[in-house]
Structure formats: C-alpha cells, structure tokens
Amino acid sequence: MSRIGLFFGSSSGNTRRIAKMIKKRYDDATMADALNVNKATPELVAGYDFLILGTPTLGEGDLPGLEADCQQPSWAEFLPQLRDVDFSGKTVALYGLGDQEKYPEHFVDAMGLLYEFLTARGARVVGSWPTDDYDYIASRAEVEGDFVGLALDQDNQKQLTEDRLAAWLQLIARDFGL
C-alpha cells in the first residue's frame, strides 16, 4: 500500500485534474492513484496515515454533492460516512478550488468545511497557505490569516496553479516524511 492517500471530490473535473498533477510528481510506493470520493470507502481512507484531500467550492460555499446539483455523489455524501473514523495520528493536507471573483464571500469555503470536519476528529492538518495575491471578501478556509490549505482559482488565476502547487508540495513534504 502507498504511504499517501490522494482523494478528491469534483463537479467539473478541475479538482480531479489537480489531483492528477499531484500524483504525477510521486511514484506508486509514495502515493496512491488519485481517487474520487464517490468510489472510496471509509476503511480505505482510514488506512492511510498521510492524506491529501481536494475539493471545489460550489455556489455559495457548498461542498460538491447531489444537493449542489452535481451529477454524482461527492463530499456532501461521503463526509457523513467518515463520522466514526478517528483521524488522530493522521497528517492531512488540503487543497481547494474556488472562484474569488464570482463568489468572493465564499472563496474556497468547502476546504474550510473539510478542515473543520477533520480537525474535530483529531486530524493534524498541514500546509497552510498565505492569503496574499488573492482578492476575496471572506473564506471559511481562512484561519489565523492563512488558508488551511492550498487555495486555487482555475477560473481567474489558472496561470499561477503550477507554481503554487509546486511550492505547496514542497511545503508539506517535511510533514509527510518526504
């Protein structure tokens, strides 16, 4: 089994593309293939001590899922299945996608929802990211002046994604024992 589990929820495919970009940088012994949470099980997630989780924010701060008009189940349906998973001793890094121009009051809120859920269950979340160079009003993913993970805007700042991703992966490498 790989050391790092890589899971994502998606609606348009952007979050999946970022997961695949992450996976390309690691061999199979280090990181598992990216897996959509609609194909995951709680037991599979619980089997990893190191996790990278990704989510888009839909509409006004929603997790992707059927109620957010996604065509398939996603984080909204999977998180309740993880309620009884003890994340104590697990190291988790988060990345989130959002649109800071169209939804500046809810930029990457879904990443904040994942953070709240995981930390309430004992997870150690690493990889906080500076809020500099973003233009938004509010974000549930901002804690103590930083985002709780990597914030990406594929609608308005796609040209910054490669560099941000590379810097963030380098940032979390030590916490993941890489």
N, C-alpha and C positions, 0 to 999 in steps of 0.2 A: 504494500500500500504506500502511496506517495505521502510525503510529510505534510503537504499543504493542500487543503481542500479549497476549491475555487467554485463558488456558487453565485448565480445571478438570477434576477427576475428581469423581465423585459416586456416591452409592448411594441416598440417599433424596430427593435433589433440593434439599437445603438449600444445598449448595455452589454449585450452579447458580444458585439464587436470589440468592446474594450476588454472583456474577459479573454477573448481570443488573443488580443495584443499582449495581455499579461502572460498568458500561458506560453506564447512563443519564446519568451525570454528564459524559460526554465525547462529542464529535462523532466522526463516522466517520474524519475525517482524523487525529485524535489516537489513537483506539483502535479496534481491530478488534472485531467482534462476538465475544462470549464463545463459546468452542468447547470441547466436551468432548474430552478427550484420546483418547477411543476413536474420534474422527473426524479426529484430527490426524496429521501426518506429521513425522518428524524434520526434514525440509527446511523445512517451514513454520515450526516453532519456531525453527530456526537462522536464519531470515530476519529475525528481529527483534533489534534491539539492546536493546530495552526489553521486559520481560515481567512480567506479573502472573500468578502461578500459585496455584491454590487446591486444597485437599484436605481431606476429612474424615479423621478417625482412626477406624478401625473396631476393635471389640473391644479386645483388649489391645495396642494400639499398631500396628495393621496399616494399610498403605496399602489403599485400595479396589482391588478386583480380584476375579477369579473365585475365587481361593483363600479370599477373605474373604466368600464367599457372595454376591457381587454378581451380578446377572443379566447384566451386560455387562462386557467388559474395561475396565480403567481404568489408574490409575497403575502398579499392580503389573506390568501387561503392557507399558505404554508406556515406562517408565524404561529397561529394557534396550535398547530401540531408540535411545535417546539416548546410549548409552555412547560413541560416537565423535564426538559433537558437541562442538566446542570452544566453551565458554562464556566464554572470555577476551574482555574488552571488552564483555560484556553486563551490563546492570544488571537485577536481578531483585528483585521484591518478592513476598513470600509471605503468604498468609492460610490459616489452618487452623481447622477446626471440630472440637470435641470435647465431651465430657460430663464435666465436672470432678467431678460427684457420683457417677455410676455407675462411672467409670474414673479415679479421682484419681491412680493410679500411672502412667497413660499419657496424660495430658491433652495433646492436640494433638501426639502423638508423630510422626504421619505428616508434619507440617510439618517437623519436625526431620530426618526421613529425606530429604525433598526438599532441605533445606538442605545436608545432608552430601553428597548426590549432586552438587548444582550447584557448591558451593564446591570440591569435589575436581576439577572440570573447569574451574575458573578464573572462575566467575561472581562478580560483585560483588553481594552480597545486601544490600539496604537495607530500611529500615522496621522496625527492631527495635521492640518494643512492651513497655512495662512490665508486670511480673507483678502489680502492685498490683491489688486488687479481684478477684482470682481465689482460689479455695480448692481447691488440689490438692496432691498429695503429691510427684509427680515428673513431669517432662516432658523428653523428648528434644529438644524445641524450645527449651529454656531454655539460653542461653549467656551466661556472664558476668552473670547476674542478670536478663536480659531475655529475652523470647521473640524468636525470629529473624524474626518477622513478626507480623501481627495475629492474635491468638487470639480466637475467637468460640465461645460456648456457646449454641446455639439452643435447647437443652433447658432450661437453668436461668437464663440471663441474656439472653433474646431482647430484652427491653426496652432493653438497652444497645447493641444492634447498630448502630442508625442513627448514634448519636453516636460510637461507637468507629470506625466505618467512615469517617465524615466527617473525624475528627481524623487518622486514619491516612493517608487520601488526601492531606490537606494536608501531612502529614509527608513523604511520598515525592515530592511534586510537584517540589521543587527537584532531587532526584536524577534525575528523569525529564525535566528541562528544561521543566517546565510553569509 
